Amino acid sequence: MVDKQGVTSRKIDYLVIPYRAITSYSIETAGTLDMDSELKIWTSGRTDPIQKTLKRGANIRGIQAAIAAAL
């Protein structure tokens, strides 16, 4: 997961999650009023999910397919 921060997006935070550590995940697609999608990933060793809000136009179904294929 990549998180660009700041006005110029020069600060970038990378989070690498091995597929073997993923215990479950959920996706929420964009709706009529809520234009953003949301991805939650639960991993072994953590009680809270890792959450990522994806902007409109992100290929959330492609991300879901990649995770499902790897698990």
mmCIF file as Biopython writes it, N, C-alpha, C and O atoms, coordinates in Angstrom:
data_model
#
loop_
_atom_site.group_PDB
_atom_site.id
_atom_site.type_symbol
_atom_site.label_atom_id
_atom_site.label_alt_id
_atom_site.label_comp_id
_atom_site.label_asym_id
_atom_site.label_entity_id
_atom_site.label_seq_id
_atom_site.pdbx_PDB_ins_code
_atom_site.Cartn_x
_atom_site.Cartn_y
_atom_site.Cartn_z
_atom_site.occupancy
_atom_site.B_iso_or_equiv
_atom_site.auth_seq_id
_atom_site.auth_asym_id
_atom_site.pdbx_PDB_model_num
ATOM 1   N N  . MET A ? 1  ? 0.848   -1.166  0.000   1.0 0.0 1  A 1 
ATOM 2   C CA . MET A ? 1  ? 0.000   0.000   0.000   1.0 0.0 1  A 1 
ATOM 3   C C  . MET A ? 1  ? 0.894   1.228   0.000   1.0 0.0 1  A 1 
ATOM 4   O O  . MET A ? 1  ? 1.888   1.292   0.723   1.0 0.0 1  A 1 
ATOM 5   N N  . VAL A ? 2  ? 0.529   2.186   -0.809  1.0 0.0 2  A 1 
ATOM 6   C CA . VAL A ? 2  ? 1.296   3.415   -0.944  1.0 0.0 2  A 1 
ATOM 7   C C  . VAL A ? 2  ? 0.421   4.569   -0.480  1.0 0.0 2  A 1 
ATOM 8   O O  . VAL A ? 2  ? -0.733  4.692   -0.892  1.0 0.0 2  A 1 
ATOM 9   N N  . ASP A ? 3  ? 0.975   5.408   0.376   1.0 0.0 3  A 1 
ATOM 10  C CA . ASP A ? 3  ? 0.257   6.567   0.890   1.0 0.0 3  A 1 
ATOM 11  C C  . ASP A ? 3  ? 1.104   7.801   0.640   1.0 0.0 3  A 1 
ATOM 12  O O  . ASP A ? 3  ? 2.133   7.989   1.288   1.0 0.0 3  A 1 
ATOM 13  N N  . LYS A ? 4  ? 0.680   8.645   -0.297  1.0 0.0 4  A 1 
ATOM 14  C CA . LYS A ? 4  ? 1.395   9.884   -0.592  1.0 0.0 4  A 1 
ATOM 15  C C  . LYS A ? 4  ? 0.873   10.963  0.335   1.0 0.0 4  A 1 
ATOM 16  O O  . LYS A ? 4  ? -0.336  11.140  0.487   1.0 0.0 4  A 1 
ATOM 17  N N  . GLN A ? 5  ? 1.801   11.686  0.955   1.0 0.0 5  A 1 
ATOM 18  C CA . GLN A ? 5  ? 1.429   12.677  1.953   1.0 0.0 5  A 1 
ATOM 19  C C  . GLN A ? 5  ? 1.956   14.046  1.574   1.0 0.0 5  A 1 
ATOM 20  O O  . GLN A ? 5  ? 2.920   14.170  0.820   1.0 0.0 5  A 1 
ATOM 21  N N  . GLY A ? 6  ? 1.315   15.062  2.104   1.0 0.0 6  A 1 
ATOM 22  C CA . GLY A ? 6  ? 1.754   16.431  1.886   1.0 0.0 6  A 1 
ATOM 23  C C  . GLY A ? 6  ? 1.166   17.031  0.628   1.0 0.0 6  A 1 
ATOM 24  O O  . GLY A ? 6  ? 0.553   16.337  -0.184  1.0 0.0 6  A 1 
ATOM 25  N N  . VAL A ? 7  ? 1.357   18.317  0.478   1.0 0.0 7  A 1 
ATOM 26  C CA . VAL A ? 7  ? 0.818   19.056  -0.660  1.0 0.0 7  A 1 
ATOM 27  C C  . VAL A ? 7  ? 1.477   18.617  -1.965  1.0 0.0 7  A 1 
ATOM 28  O O  . VAL A ? 7  ? 0.808   18.486  -2.990  1.0 0.0 7  A 1 
ATOM 29  N N  . THR A ? 8  ? 2.786   18.390  -1.923  1.0 0.0 8  A 1 
ATOM 30  C CA . THR A ? 8  ? 3.513   18.025  -3.138  1.0 0.0 8  A 1 
ATOM 31  C C  . THR A ? 8  ? 3.611   16.520  -3.331  1.0 0.0 8  A 1 
ATOM 32  O O  . THR A ? 8  ? 4.153   16.063  -4.338  1.0 0.0 8  A 1 
ATOM 33  N N  . SER A ? 9  ? 3.097   15.743  -2.387  1.0 0.0 9  A 1 
ATOM 34  C CA . SER A ? 9  ? 3.153   14.276  -2.429  1.0 0.0 9  A 1 
ATOM 35  C C  . SER A ? 9  ? 4.578   13.752  -2.505  1.0 0.0 9  A 1 
ATOM 36  O O  . SER A ? 9  ? 4.821   12.679  -3.058  1.0 0.0 9  A 1 
ATOM 37  N N  . ARG A ? 10 ? 5.514   14.504  -1.952  1.0 0.0 10 A 1 
ATOM 38  C CA . ARG A ? 10 ? 6.907   14.058  -1.957  1.0 0.0 10 A 1 
ATOM 39  C C  . ARG A ? 10 ? 7.174   13.030  -0.869  1.0 0.0 10 A 1 
ATOM 40  O O  . ARG A ? 10 ? 8.059   12.186  -1.008  1.0 0.0 10 A 1 
ATOM 41  N N  . LYS A ? 11 ? 6.416   13.100  0.205   1.0 0.0 11 A 1 
ATOM 42  C CA . LYS A ? 11 ? 6.577   12.131  1.283   1.0 0.0 11 A 1 
ATOM 43  C C  . LYS A ? 11 ? 5.682   10.939  0.970   1.0 0.0 11 A 1 
ATOM 44  O O  . LYS A ? 11 ? 4.466   11.081  0.845   1.0 0.0 11 A 1 
ATOM 45  N N  . ILE A ? 12 ? 6.290   9.768   0.844   1.0 0.0 12 A 1 
ATOM 46  C CA . ILE A ? 12 ? 5.542   8.566   0.479   1.0 0.0 12 A 1 
ATOM 47  C C  . ILE A ? 12 ? 5.781   7.495   1.530   1.0 0.0 12 A 1 
ATOM 48  O O  . ILE A ? 12 ? 6.921   7.212   1.898   1.0 0.0 12 A 1 
ATOM 49  N N  . ASP A ? 13 ? 4.697   6.905   2.008   1.0 0.0 13 A 1 
ATOM 50  C CA . ASP A ? 13 ? 4.755   5.838   3.004   1.0 0.0 13 A 1 
ATOM 51  C C  . ASP A ? 13 ? 4.380   4.521   2.315   1.0 0.0 13 A 1 
ATOM 52  O O  . ASP A ? 13 ? 3.308   4.411   1.720   1.0 0.0 13 A 1 
ATOM 53  N N  . TYR A ? 14 ? 5.265   3.529   2.398   1.0 0.0 14 A 1 
ATOM 54  C CA . TYR A ? 14 ? 5.022   2.222   1.808   1.0 0.0 14 A 1 
ATOM 55  C C  . TYR A ? 14 ? 4.733   1.217   2.915   1.0 0.0 14 A 1 
ATOM 56  O O  . TYR A ? 14 ? 5.460   1.162   3.907   1.0 0.0 14 A 1 
ATOM 57  N N  . LEU A ? 15 ? 3.690   0.430   2.757   1.0 0.0 15 A 1 
ATOM 58  C CA . LEU A ? 15 ? 3.362   -0.643  3.688   1.0 0.0 15 A 1 
ATOM 59  C C  . LEU A ? 15 ? 3.266   -1.927  2.882   1.0 0.0 15 A 1 
ATOM 60  O O  . LEU A ? 15 ? 2.424   -2.051  1.992   1.0 0.0 15 A 1 
ATOM 61  N N  . VAL A ? 16 ? 4.128   -2.877  3.194   1.0 0.0 16 A 1 
ATOM 62  C CA . VAL A ? 16 ? 4.151   -4.153  2.488   1.0 0.0 16 A 1 
ATOM 63  C C  . VAL A ? 16 ? 3.481   -5.194  3.367   1.0 0.0 16 A 1 
ATOM 64  O O  . VAL A ? 16 ? 3.854   -5.379  4.526   1.0 0.0 16 A 1 
ATOM 65  N N  . ILE A ? 17 ? 2.486   -5.874  2.803   1.0 0.0 17 A 1 
ATOM 66  C CA . ILE A ? 17 ? 1.756   -6.903  3.527   1.0 0.0 17 A 1 
ATOM 67  C C  . ILE A ? 17 ? 1.916   -8.215  2.765   1.0 0.0 17 A 1 
ATOM 68  O O  . ILE A ? 17 ? 1.409   -8.339  1.650   1.0 0.0 17 A 1 
ATOM 69  N N  . PRO A ? 18 ? 2.610   -9.196  3.342   1.0 0.0 18 A 1 
ATOM 70  C CA . PRO A ? 18 ? 2.711   -10.487 2.660   1.0 0.0 18 A 1 
ATOM 71  C C  . PRO A ? 18 ? 1.332   -11.154 2.563   1.0 0.0 18 A 1 
ATOM 72  O O  . PRO A ? 18 ? 0.542   -11.096 3.505   1.0 0.0 18 A 1 
ATOM 73  N N  . TYR A ? 19 ? 1.055   -11.777 1.433   1.0 0.0 19 A 1 
ATOM 74  C CA . TYR A ? 19 ? -0.243  -12.427 1.262   1.0 0.0 19 A 1 
ATOM 75  C C  . TYR A ? 19 ? -0.495  -13.460 2.357   1.0 0.0 19 A 1 
ATOM 76  O O  . TYR A ? 19 ? -1.636  -13.628 2.787   1.0 0.0 19 A 1 
ATOM 77  N N  . ARG A ? 20 ? 0.541   -14.152 2.816   1.0 0.0 20 A 1 
ATOM 78  C CA . ARG A ? 20 ? 0.361   -15.193 3.835   1.0 0.0 20 A 1 
ATOM 79  C C  . ARG A ? 20 ? -0.097  -14.618 5.172   1.0 0.0 20 A 1 
ATOM 80  O O  . ARG A ? 20 ? -0.618  -15.350 6.013   1.0 0.0 20 A 1 
ATOM 81  N N  . ALA A ? 21 ? 0.093   -13.312 5.377   1.0 0.0 21 A 1 
ATOM 82  C CA . ALA A ? 21 ? -0.314  -12.676 6.628   1.0 0.0 21 A 1 
ATOM 83  C C  . ALA A ? 21 ? -1.770  -12.217 6.605   1.0 0.0 21 A 1 
ATOM 84  O O  . ALA A ? 21 ? -2.334  -11.912 7.656   1.0 0.0 21 A 1 
ATOM 85  N N  . ILE A ? 22 ? -2.383  -12.164 5.431   1.0 0.0 22 A 1 
ATOM 86  C CA . ILE A ? 22 ? -3.772  -11.704 5.318   1.0 0.0 22 A 1 
ATOM 87  C C  . ILE A ? 22 ? -4.707  -12.807 5.799   1.0 0.0 22 A 1 
ATOM 88  O O  . ILE A ? 22 ? -4.691  -13.922 5.277   1.0 0.0 22 A 1 
ATOM 89  N N  . THR A ? 23 ? -5.528  -12.479 6.806   1.0 0.0 23 A 1 
ATOM 90  C CA . THR A ? 23 ? -6.497  -13.447 7.315   1.0 0.0 23 A 1 
ATOM 91  C C  . THR A ? 23 ? -7.877  -13.221 6.712   1.0 0.0 23 A 1 
ATOM 92  O O  . THR A ? 23 ? -8.631  -14.174 6.516   1.0 0.0 23 A 1 
ATOM 93  N N  . SER A ? 24 ? -8.212  -11.975 6.419   1.0 0.0 24 A 1 
ATOM 94  C CA . SER A ? 24 ? -9.473  -11.658 5.748   1.0 0.0 24 A 1 
ATOM 95  C C  . SER A ? 24 ? -9.404  -10.236 5.208   1.0 0.0 24 A 1 
ATOM 96  O O  . SER A ? 24 ? -8.510  -9.467  5.560   1.0 0.0 24 A 1 
ATOM 97  N N  . TYR A ? 25 ? -10.354 -9.902  4.354   1.0 0.0 25 A 1 
ATOM 98  C CA . TYR A ? 25 ? -10.401 -8.562  3.785   1.0 0.0 25 A 1 
ATOM 99  C C  . TYR A ? 25 ? -11.828 -8.235  3.395   1.0 0.0 25 A 1 
ATOM 100 O O  . TYR A ? 25 ? -12.663 -9.129  3.257   1.0 0.0 25 A 1 
ATOM 101 N N  . SER A ? 26 ? -12.105 -6.960  3.218   1.0 0.0 26 A 1 
ATOM 102 C CA . SER A ? 26 ? -13.411 -6.534  2.732   1.0 0.0 26 A 1 
ATOM 103 C C  . SER A ? 26 ? -13.228 -5.338  1.816   1.0 0.0 26 A 1 
ATOM 104 O O  . SER A ? 26 ? -12.286 -4.559  1.964   1.0 0.0 26 A 1 
ATOM 105 N N  . ILE A ? 27 ? -14.140 -5.207  0.873   1.0 0.0 27 A 1 
ATOM 106 C CA . ILE A ? 27 ? -14.145 -4.044  -0.005  1.0 0.0 27 A 1 
ATOM 107 C C  . ILE A ? 27 ? -15.527 -3.407  0.053   1.0 0.0 27 A 1 
ATOM 108 O O  . ILE A ? 27 ? -16.535 -4.079  0.270   1.0 0.0 27 A 1 
ATOM 109 N N  . GLU A ? 28 ? -15.546 -2.112  -0.143  1.0 0.0 28 A 1 
ATOM 110 C CA . GLU A ? 28 ? -16.795 -1.370  -0.234  1.0 0.0 28 A 1 
ATOM 111 C C  . GLU A ? 28 ? -16.691 -0.517  -1.481  1.0 0.0 28 A 1 
ATOM 112 O O  . GLU A ? 28 ? -15.832 0.360   -1.571  1.0 0.0 28 A 1 
ATOM 113 N N  . THR A ? 29 ? -17.560 -0.771  -2.439  1.0 0.0 29 A 1 
ATOM 114 C CA . THR A ? 29 ? -17.495 -0.038  -3.694  1.0 0.0 29 A 1 
ATOM 115 C C  . THR A ? 29 ? -18.129 1.336   -3.537  1.0 0.0 29 A 1 
ATOM 116 O O  . THR A ? 29 ? -18.884 1.579   -2.595  1.0 0.0 29 A 1 
ATOM 117 N N  . ALA A ? 30 ? -17.821 2.218   -4.456  1.0 0.0 30 A 1 
ATOM 118 C CA . ALA A ? 30 ? -18.367 3.578   -4.433  1.0 0.0 30 A 1 
ATOM 119 C C  . ALA A ? 30 ? -19.860 3.535   -4.698  1.0 0.0 30 A 1 
ATOM 120 O O  . ALA A ? 30 ? -20.353 2.680   -5.433  1.0 0.0 30 A 1 
ATOM 121 N N  . GLY A ? 31 ? -20.560 4.457   -4.094  1.0 0.0 31 A 1 
ATOM 122 C CA . GLY A ? 31 ? -21.996 4.544   -4.281  1.0 0.0 31 A 1 
ATOM 123 C C  . GLY A ? 31 ? -22.380 5.823   -5.013  1.0 0.0 31 A 1 
ATOM 124 O O  . GLY A ? 31 ? -21.535 6.489   -5.610  1.0 0.0 31 A 1 
ATOM 125 N N  . THR A ? 32 ? -23.643 6.148   -4.958  1.0 0.0 32 A 1 
ATOM 126 C CA . THR A ? 32 ? -24.138 7.341   -5.641  1.0 0.0 32 A 1 
ATOM 127 C C  . THR A ? 32 ? -23.653 8.615   -4.946  1.0 0.0 32 A 1 
ATOM 128 O O  . THR A ? 32 ? -23.160 9.532   -5.603  1.0 0.0 32 A 1 
ATOM 129 N N  . LEU A ? 33 ? -23.791 8.672   -3.633  1.0 0.0 33 A 1 
ATOM 130 C CA . LEU A ? 33 ? -23.390 9.865   -2.898  1.0 0.0 33 A 1 
ATOM 131 C C  . LEU A ? 33 ? -21.949 9.768   -2.398  1.0 0.0 33 A 1 
ATOM 132 O O  . LEU A ? 33 ? -21.238 10.772  -2.351  1.0 0.0 33 A 1 
ATOM 133 N N  . ASP A ? 34 ? -21.521 8.574   -2.028  1.0 0.0 34 A 1 
ATOM 134 C CA . ASP A ? 34 ? -20.158 8.362   -1.548  1.0 0.0 34 A 1 
ATOM 135 C C  . ASP A ? 34 ? -19.326 7.885   -2.731  1.0 0.0 34 A 1 
ATOM 136 O O  . ASP A ? 34 ? -19.469 6.746   -3.175  1.0 0.0 34 A 1 
ATOM 137 N N  . MET A ? 35 ? -18.463 8.745   -3.237  1.0 0.0 35 A 1 
ATOM 138 C CA . MET A ? 35 ? -17.710 8.446   -4.459  1.0 0.0 35 A 1 
ATOM 139 C C  . MET A ? 35 ? -16.452 7.610   -4.231  1.0 0.0 35 A 1 
ATOM 140 O O  . MET A ? 35 ? -15.842 7.143   -5.192  1.0 0.0 35 A 1 
ATOM 141 N N  . ASP A ? 36 ? -16.058 7.416   -2.972  1.0 0.0 36 A 1 
ATOM 142 C CA . ASP A ? 36 ? -14.839 6.678   -2.676  1.0 0.0 36 A 1 
ATOM 143 C C  . ASP A ? 36 ? -15.137 5.218   -2.358  1.0 0.0 36 A 1 
ATOM 144 O O  . ASP A ? 36 ? -16.210 4.890   -1.852  1.0 0.0 36 A 1 
ATOM 145 N N  . SER A ? 37 ? -14.183 4.349   -2.656  1.0 0.0 37 A 1 
ATOM 146 C CA . SER A ? 37 ? -14.246 2.943   -2.285  1.0 0.0 37 A 1 
ATOM 147 C C  . SER A ? 37 ? -13.374 2.753   -1.054  1.0 0.0 37 A 1 
ATOM 148 O O  . SER A ? 37 ? -12.526 3.589   -0.741  1.0 0.0 37 A 1 
ATOM 149 N N  . GLU A ? 38 ? -13.594 1.646   -0.365  1.0 0.0 38 A 1 
ATOM 150 C CA . GLU A ? 38 ? -12.801 1.388   0.828   1.0 0.0 38 A 1 
ATOM 151 C C  . GLU A ? 38 ? -12.334 -0.062  0.847   1.0 0.0 38 A 1 
ATOM 152 O O  . GLU A ? 38 ? -13.084 -0.978  0.510   1.0 0.0 38 A 1 
ATOM 153 N N  . LEU A ? 39 ? -11.089 -0.249  1.244   1.0 0.0 39 A 1 
ATOM 154 C CA . LEU A ? 39 ? -10.483 -1.571  1.362   1.0 0.0 39 A 1 
ATOM 155 C C  . LEU A ? 39 ? -10.025 -1.752  2.802   1.0 0.0 39 A 1 
ATOM 156 O O  . LEU A ? 39 ? -9.342  -0.890  3.355   1.0 0.0 39 A 1 
ATOM 157 N N  . LYS A ? 40 ? -10.400 -2.874  3.406   1.0 0.0 40 A 1 
ATOM 158 C CA . LYS A ? 40 ? -9.957  -3.215  4.747   1.0 0.0 40 A 1 
ATOM 159 C C  . LYS A ? 40 ? -9.276  -4.576  4.674   1.0 0.0 40 A 1 
ATOM 160 O O  . LYS A ? 40 ? -9.792  -5.509  4.060   1.0 0.0 40 A 1 
ATOM 161 N N  . ILE A ? 41 ? -8.105  -4.676  5.312   1.0 0.0 41 A 1 
ATOM 162 C CA . ILE A ? 41 ? -7.351  -5.924  5.326   1.0 0.0 41 A 1 
ATOM 163 C C  . ILE A ? 41 ? -7.007  -6.254  6.774   1.0 0.0 41 A 1 
ATOM 164 O O  . ILE A ? 41 ? -6.392  -5.455  7.479   1.0 0.0 41 A 1 
ATOM 165 N N  . TRP A ? 42 ? -7.416  -7.455  7.205   1.0 0.0 42 A 1 
ATOM 166 C CA . TRP A ? 42 ? -7.047  -7.945  8.521   1.0 0.0 42 A 1 
ATOM 167 C C  . TRP A ? 42 ? -5.865  -8.885  8.353   1.0 0.0 42 A 1 
ATOM 168 O O  . TRP A ? 42 ? -5.852  -9.739  7.467   1.0 0.0 42 A 1 
ATOM 169 N N  . THR A ? 43 ? -4.871  -8.714  9.219   1.0 0.0 43 A 1 
ATOM 170 C CA . THR A ? 43 ? -3.676  -9.548  9.147   1.0 0.0 43 A 1 
ATOM 171 C C  . THR A ? 43 ? -3.455  -10.244 10.485  1.0 0.0 43 A 1 
ATOM 172 O O  . THR A ? 43 ? -3.949  -9.802  11.523  1.0 0.0 43 A 1 
ATOM 173 N N  . SER A ? 44 ? -2.707  -11.334 10.438  1.0 0.0 44 A 1 
ATOM 174 C CA . SER A ? 44 ? -2.375  -12.032 11.673  1.0 0.0 44 A 1 
ATOM 175 C C  . SER A ? 44 ? -1.493  -11.128 12.525  1.0 0.0 44 A 1 
ATOM 176 O O  . SER A ? 44 ? -0.609  -10.443 12.011  1.0 0.0 44 A 1 
ATOM 177 N N  . GLY A ? 45 ? -1.738  -11.132 13.816  1.0 0.0 45 A 1 
ATOM 178 C CA . GLY A ? 45 ? -0.948  -10.311 14.724  1.0 0.0 45 A 1 
ATOM 179 C C  . GLY A ? 45 ? -1.510  -8.925  14.967  1.0 0.0 45 A 1 
ATOM 180 O O  . GLY A ? 45 ? -0.977  -8.181  15.790  1.0 0.0 45 A 1 
ATOM 181 N N  . ARG A ? 46 ? -2.578  -8.561  14.268  1.0 0.0 46 A 1 
ATOM 182 C CA . ARG A ? 46 ? -3.204  -7.247  14.462  1.0 0.0 46 A 1 
ATOM 183 C C  . ARG A ? 46 ? -4.684  -7.439  14.721  1.0 0.0 46 A 1 
ATOM 184 O O  . ARG A ? 46 ? -5.323  -8.287  14.099  1.0 0.0 46 A 1 
ATOM 185 N N  . THR A ? 47 ? -5.231  -6.656  15.634  1.0 0.0 47 A 1 
ATOM 186 C CA . THR A ? 47 ? -6.666  -6.755  15.912  1.0 0.0 47 A 1 
ATOM 187 C C  . THR A ? 47 ? -7.473  -5.810  15.037  1.0 0.0 47 A 1 
ATOM 188 O O  . THR A ? 47 ? -8.608  -6.115  14.671  1.0 0.0 47 A 1 
ATOM 189 N N  . ASP A ? 48 ? -6.896  -4.668  14.703  1.0 0.0 48 A 1 
ATOM 190 C CA . ASP A ? 48 ? -7.581  -3.683  13.868  1.0 0.0 48 A 1 
ATOM 191 C C  . ASP A ? 48 ? -7.192  -3.884  12.411  1.0 0.0 48 A 1 
ATOM 192 O O  . ASP A ? 48 ? -6.057  -4.259  12.118  1.0 0.0 48 A 1 
ATOM 193 N N  . PRO A ? 49 ? -8.128  -3.638  11.493  1.0 0.0 49 A 1 
ATOM 194 C CA . PRO A ? 49 ? -7.788  -3.788  10.074  1.0 0.0 49 A 1 
ATOM 195 C C  . PRO A ? 49 ? -6.943  -2.623  9.570   1.0 0.0 49 A 1 
ATOM 196 O O  . PRO A ? 49 ? -6.959  -1.531  10.138  1.0 0.0 49 A 1 
ATOM 197 N N  . ILE A ? 50 ? -6.225  -2.872  8.517   1.0 0.0 50 A 1 
ATOM 198 C CA . ILE A ? 50 ? -5.527  -1.819  7.782   1.0 0.0 50 A 1 
ATOM 199 C C  . ILE A ? 50 ? -6.559  -1.274  6.805   1.0 0.0 50 A 1 
ATOM 200 O O  . ILE A ? 50 ? -7.126  -2.037  6.023   1.0 0.0 50 A 1 
ATOM 201 N N  . GLN A ? 51 ? -6.812  0.026   6.833   1.0 0.0 51 A 1 
ATOM 202 C CA . GLN A ? 51 ? -7.855  0.616   6.000   1.0 0.0 51 A 1 
ATOM 203 C C  . GLN A ? 51 ? -7.254  1.548   4.968   1.0 0.0 51 A 1 
ATOM 204 O O  . GLN A ? 51 ? -6.304  2.282   5.244   1.0 0.0 51 A 1 
ATOM 205 N N  . LYS A ? 52 ? -7.814  1.506   3.796   1.0 0.0 52 A 1 
ATOM 206 C CA . LYS A ? 52 ? -7.364  2.386   2.713   1.0 0.0 52 A 1 
ATOM 207 C C  . LYS A ? 52 ? -8.595  2.884   1.969   1.0 0.0 52 A 1 
ATOM 208 O O  . LYS A ? 52 ? -9.417  2.088   1.514   1.0 0.0 52 A 1 
ATOM 209 N N  . THR A ? 53 ? -8.719  4.186   1.846   1.0 0.0 53 A 1 
ATOM 210 C CA . THR A ? 53 ? -9.786  4.792   1.055   1.0 0.0 53 A 1 
ATOM 211 C C  . THR A ? 53 ? -9.240  5.020   -0.349  1.0 0.0 53 A 1 
ATOM 212 O O  . THR A ? 53 ? -8.185  5.630   -0.522  1.0 0.0 53 A 1 
ATOM 213 N N  . LEU A ? 54 ? -9.959  4.531   -1.340  1.0 0.0 54 A 1 
ATOM 214 C CA . LEU A ? 54 ? -9.535  4.635   -2.730  1.0 0.0 54 A 1 
ATOM 215 C C  . LEU A ? 54 ? -10.411 5.635   -3.457  1.0 0.0 54 A 1 
ATOM 216 O O  . LEU A ? 54 ? -11.633 5.635   -3.305  1.0 0.0 54 A 1 
ATOM 217 N N  . LYS A ? 55 ? -9.789  6.472   -4.234  1.0 0.0 55 A 1 
ATOM 218 C CA . LYS A ? 55 ? -10.522 7.513   -4.950  1.0 0.0 55 A 1 
ATOM 219 C C  . LYS A ? 55 ? -11.388 6.916   -6.056  1.0 0.0 55 A 1 
ATOM 220 O O  . LYS A ? 55 ? -11.187 5.783   -6.492  1.0 0.0 55 A 1 
ATOM 221 N N  . ARG A ? 56 ? -12.339 7.703   -6.486  1.0 0.0 56 A 1 
ATOM 222 C CA . ARG A ? 56 ? -13.220 7.291   -7.561  1.0 0.0 56 A 1 
ATOM 223 C C  . ARG A ? 56 ? -12.394 6.926   -8.792  1.0 0.0 56 A 1 
ATOM 224 O O  . ARG A ? 56 ? -11.453 7.633   -9.152  1.0 0.0 56 A 1 
ATOM 225 N N  . GLY A ? 57 ? -12.753 5.832   -9.423  1.0 0.0 57 A 1 
ATOM 226 C CA . GLY A ? 57 ? -12.038 5.386   -10.605 1.0 0.0 57 A 1 
ATOM 227 C C  . GLY A ? 57 ? -11.005 4.315   -10.307 1.0 0.0 57 A 1 
ATOM 228 O O  . GLY A ? 57 ? -10.463 3.712   -11.233 1.0 0.0 57 A 1 
ATOM 229 N N  . ALA A ? 58 ? -10.720 4.065   -9.030  1.0 0.0 58 A 1 
ATOM 230 C CA . ALA A ? 58 ? -9.770  3.003   -8.673  1.0 0.0 58 A 1 
ATOM 231 C C  . ALA A ? 58 ? -10.389 1.660   -9.017  1.0 0.0 58 A 1 
ATOM 232 O O  . ALA A ? 58 ? -11.599 1.474   -8.886  1.0 0.0 58 A 1 
ATOM 233 N N  . ASN A ? 59 ? -9.569  0.737   -9.449  1.0 0.0 59 A 1 
ATOM 234 C CA . ASN A ? 59 ? -10.046 -0.580  -9.850  1.0 0.0 59 A 1 
ATOM 235 C C  . ASN A ? 59 ? -10.168 -1.480  -8.619  1.0 0.0 59 A 1 
ATOM 236 O O  . ASN A ? 59 ? -9.353  -2.380  -8.418  1.0 0.0 59 A 1 
ATOM 237 N N  . ILE A ? 60 ? -11.189 -1.231  -7.799  1.0 0.0 60 A 1 
ATOM 238 C CA . ILE A ? 60 ? -11.374 -1.978  -6.559  1.0 0.0 60 A 1 
ATOM 239 C C  . ILE A ? 60 ? -11.652 -3.447  -6.830  1.0 0.0 60 A 1 
ATOM 240 O O  . ILE A ? 60 ? -11.221 -4.308  -6.063  1.0 0.0 60 A 1 
ATOM 241 N N  . ARG A ? 61 ? -12.357 -3.745  -7.899  1.0 0.0 61 A 1 
ATOM 242 C CA . ARG A ? 61 ? -12.635 -5.153  -8.234  1.0 0.0 61 A 1 
ATOM 243 C C  . ARG A ? 61 ? -11.370 -5.865  -8.690  1.0 0.0 61 A 1 
ATOM 244 O O  . ARG A ? 61 ? -11.210 -7.057  -8.426  1.0 0.0 61 A 1 
ATOM 245 N N  . GLY A ? 62 ? -10.478 -5.170  -9.361  1.0 0.0 62 A 1 
ATOM 246 C CA . GLY A ? 62 ? -9.199  -5.748  -9.749  1.0 0.0 62 A 1 
ATOM 247 C C  . GLY A ? 62 ? -8.331  -6.037  -8.542  1.0 0.0 62 A 1 
ATOM 248 O O  . GLY A ? 62 ? -7.659  -7.066  -8.483  1.0 0.0 62 A 1 
ATOM 249 N N  . ILE A ? 63 ? -8.345  -5.127  -7.579  1.0 0.0 63 A 1 
ATOM 250 C CA . ILE A ? 63 ? -7.600  -5.331  -6.339  1.0 0.0 63 A 1 
ATOM 251 C C  . ILE A ? 63 ? -8.162  -6.536  -5.599  1.0 0.0 63 A 1 
ATOM 252 O O  . ILE A ? 63 ? -7.409  -7.375  -5.104  1.0 0.0 63 A 1 
ATOM 253 N N  . GLN A ? 64 ? -9.481  -6.617  -5.525  1.0 0.0 64 A 1 
ATOM 254 C CA . GLN A ? 64 ? -10.127 -7.741  -4.856  1.0 0.0 64 A 1 
ATOM 255 C C  . GLN A ? 64 ? -9.779  -9.059  -5.554  1.0 0.0 64 A 1 
ATOM 256 O O  . GLN A ? 64 ? -9.509  -10.056 -4.885  1.0 0.0 64 A 1 
ATOM 257 N N  . ALA A ? 65 ? -9.782  -9.074  -6.868  1.0 0.0 65 A 1 
ATOM 258 C CA . ALA A ? 65 ? -9.446  -10.284 -7.629  1.0 0.0 65 A 1 
ATOM 259 C C  . ALA A ? 65 ? -7.997  -10.706 -7.389  1.0 0.0 65 A 1 
ATOM 260 O O  . ALA A ? 65 ? -7.712  -11.899 -7.286  1.0 0.0 65 A 1 
ATOM 261 N N  . ALA A ? 66 ? -7.089  -9.752  -7.300  1.0 0.0 66 A 1 
ATOM 262 C CA . ALA A ? 66 ? -5.678  -10.071 -7.060  1.0 0.0 66 A 1 
ATOM 263 C C  . ALA A ? 66 ? -5.483  -10.677 -5.666  1.0 0.0 66 A 1 
ATOM 264 O O  . ALA A ? 66 ? -4.740  -11.645 -5.499  1.0 0.0 66 A 1 
ATOM 265 N N  . ILE A ? 67 ? -6.157  -10.097 -4.669  1.0 0.0 67 A 1 
ATOM 266 C CA . ILE A ? 67 ? -6.045  -10.640 -3.313  1.0 0.0 67 A 1 
ATOM 267 C C  . ILE A ? 67 ? -6.655  -12.038 -3.250  1.0 0.0 67 A 1 
ATOM 268 O O  . ILE A ? 67 ? -6.065  -12.952 -2.674  1.0 0.0 67 A 1 
ATOM 269 N N  . ALA A ? 68 ? -7.830  -12.202 -3.840  1.0 0.0 68 A 1 
ATOM 270 C CA . ALA A ? 68 ? -8.503  -13.507 -3.815  1.0 0.0 68 A 1 
ATOM 271 C C  . ALA A ? 68 ? -7.689  -14.571 -4.523  1.0 0.0 68 A 1 
ATOM 272 O O  . ALA A ? 68 ? -7.640  -15.713 -4.066  1.0 0.0 68 A 1 
ATOM 273 N N  . ALA A ? 69 ? -7.048  -14.220 -5.631  1.0 0.0 69 A 1 
ATOM 274 C CA . ALA A ? 69 ? -6.232  -15.193 -6.376  1.0 0.0 69 A 1 
ATOM 275 C C  . ALA A ? 69 ? -5.008  -15.603 -5.575  1.0 0.0 69 A 1 
ATOM 276 O O  . ALA A ? 69 ? -4.567  -16.749 -5.658  1.0 0.0 69 A 1 
ATOM 277 N N  . ALA A ? 70 ? -4.454  -14.676 -4.798  1.0 0.0 70 A 1 
ATOM 278 C CA . ALA A ? 70 ? -3.241  -14.973 -4.028  1.0 0.0 70 A 1 
ATOM 279 C C  . ALA A ? 70 ? -3.548  -15.767 -2.768  1.0 0.0 70 A 1 
ATOM 280 O O  . ALA A ? 70 ? -2.684  -16.475 -2.251  1.0 0.0 70 A 1 
ATOM 281 N N  . LEU A ? 71 ? -4.765  -15.654 -2.276  1.0 0.0 71 A 1 
ATOM 282 C CA . LEU A ? 71 ? -5.128  -16.382 -1.060  1.0 0.0 71 A 1 
ATOM 283 C C  . LEU A ? 71 ? -5.646  -17.728 -1.458  1.0 0.0 71 A 1 
ATOM 284 O O  . LEU A ? 71 ? -6.016  -18.527 -0.597  1.0 0.0 71 A 1 
#
